[in-house]
Amino acid sequence: MSGAAGRLHAARGYAARGWHVFVLGRTKRPVANCPRCAAAGPDHDPHACPCLTCHGFYAATIDPDRIAAMLTAHPDGLLAIRTGAVSGLAVVDIDPRHGGRLDRTLMTPTAAVATPGGGWHLYYTHPGRPLPAKLPGRDGIDIKTDGGLVVAPPSTPAGAPRGYRWTVPARPVGEMAPRLLQACRTRPGPAVPASTVTPTPRPARRQGGGAISHPDALLAATLAAVDHAPKGRRRVTLYGAARGLARMVAADALTAPDAVAALTATGERNGQTPRDIRGAIKGGFEAEGMPT
């Protein structure tokens, strides 16, 4: 079974397991929002939106009728699964193109998908607590959890030589080993001397700053963009800043609590309401696949 029929059959099987399913475009980007949702702004609640495919993984469902309607509306779309507690899944994404390697001492056998790029998606049951977006200290290994997604078999992205495929279809989804959970724990950052504390929260640089060579400068520039934005653009600029700081958190250049504190202070300084600030931070972090 191939094509849209194969994706529909697979999607119904995933939904029967409680995995929330939705559709992506052929290039793995979310399907464009409808004009009404695109114009709604940050006050629009994607959780409550009834639209069929708007807002990316917020459209994910286990309703077989809605799944069929999605694939009818986008017959060439890619099948995707929303990860995290909503589906009971945490997926370890190993990308050898960025240095990712399977570590059998951490990653016990479980349901696994071979990806078009020669990597692996290891499906584990969600452990019931937050996980980082990247495995600390390991290049090329992401963790798709709350606020994340994975493309699912039998989808084939545009231009890919082959599609996503289960390696052992009957293998059950296992639990994350205690040593893998321990490896996922975020490393603490250095203490900030009291003499350096200023009225404006200044997130501390964490150890292992990844590819960000000057996180302090990047942080200052990102927040300054909100300060310098025209009055009517400050809310959307704060959302963009939240996405930028979420990427810094993912790169271990900043702690999530410090990022939230800095964004909150910046929003307050620029006259944003508490609701708008919370919405911008939550939306920005979720767009980058990071929990807040």
Rosetta blueprint (number, residue, H / E / L):
1 M L
2 S L
3 G H
4 A H
5 A H
6 G H
7 R H
8 L H
9 H H
10 A H
11 A H
12 R H
13 G H
14 Y H
15 A H
16 A H
17 R L
18 G L
19 W L
20 H L
21 V E
22 F E
23 V E
24 L E
25 G L
26 R L
27 T L
28 K L
29 R L
30 P E
31 V L
32 A L
33 N L
34 C L
35 P H
36 R H
37 C H
38 A H
39 A L
40 A L
41 G L
42 P L
43 D L
44 H L
45 D L
46 P L
47 H L
48 A L
49 C L
50 P L
51 C L
52 L L
53 T L
54 C L
55 H L
56 G H
57 F H
58 Y H
59 A H
60 A L
61 T E
62 I L
63 D L
64 P H
65 D H
66 R H
67 I H
68 A H
69 A H
70 M H
71 L H
72 T H
73 A H
74 H L
75 P L
76 D L
77 G L
78 L E
79 L E
80 A E
81 I E
82 R E
83 T L
84 G E
85 A L
86 V L
87 S L
88 G L
89 L E
90 A E
91 V E
92 V E
93 D E
94 I E
95 D L
96 P H
97 R H
98 H H
99 G L
100 G L
101 R L
102 L L
103 D L
104 R L
105 T L
106 L L
107 M L
108 T L
109 P L
110 T L
111 A L
112 A E
113 V E
114 A E
115 T L
116 P L
117 G L
118 G L
119 G L
120 W E
121 H E
122 L E
123 Y E
124 Y E
125 T E
126 H L
127 P L
128 G L
129 R L
130 P L
131 L L
132 P L
133 A L
134 K E
135 L L
136 P L
137 G L
138 R L
139 D L
140 G L
141 I E
142 D E
143 I E
144 K E
145 T L
146 D L
147 G L
148 G L
149 L E
150 V E
151 V E
152 A L
153 P L
154 P L
155 S L
156 T L
157 P L
158 A L
159 G L
160 A L
161 P L
162 R L
163 G L
164 Y L
165 R E
166 W E
167 T L
168 V L
169 P L
170 A L
171 R L
172 P L
173 V L
174 G E
175 E L
176 M L
177 A L
178 P H
179 R H
180 L H
181 L H
182 Q H
183 A H
184 C H
185 R L
186 T L
187 R L
188 P L
189 G L
190 P L
191 A L
192 V L
193 P L
194 A H
195 S H
196 T H
197 V L
198 T L
199 P L
200 T L
201 P L
202 R L
203 P L
204 A L
205 R L
206 R L
207 Q L
208 G L
209 G L
210 G L
211 A L
212 I L
213 S L
214 H L
215 P H
216 D H
217 A H
218 L H
219 L H
220 A H
221 A H
222 T H
223 L H
224 A H
225 A H
226 V H
227 D H
228 H H
229 A L
230 P L
231 K H
232 G H
233 R H
234 R H
235 R H
236 V H
237 T H
238 L H
239 Y H
240 G H
241 A H
242 A H
243 R H
244 G H
245 L H
246 A H
247 R H
248 M H
249 V H
250 A H
251 A L
252 D L
253 A L
254 L L
255 T L
256 A H
257 P H
258 D H
259 A H
260 V H
261 A H
262 A H
263 L H
264 T H
265 A H
266 T H
267 G H
268 E H
269 R H
270 N L
271 G L
272 Q L
273 T L
274 P H
275 R H
276 D H
277 I H
278 R H
279 G H
280 A H
281 I H
282 K H
283 G H
284 G H
285 F H
286 E H
287 A H
288 E L
289 G L
290 M L
291 P L
292 T L
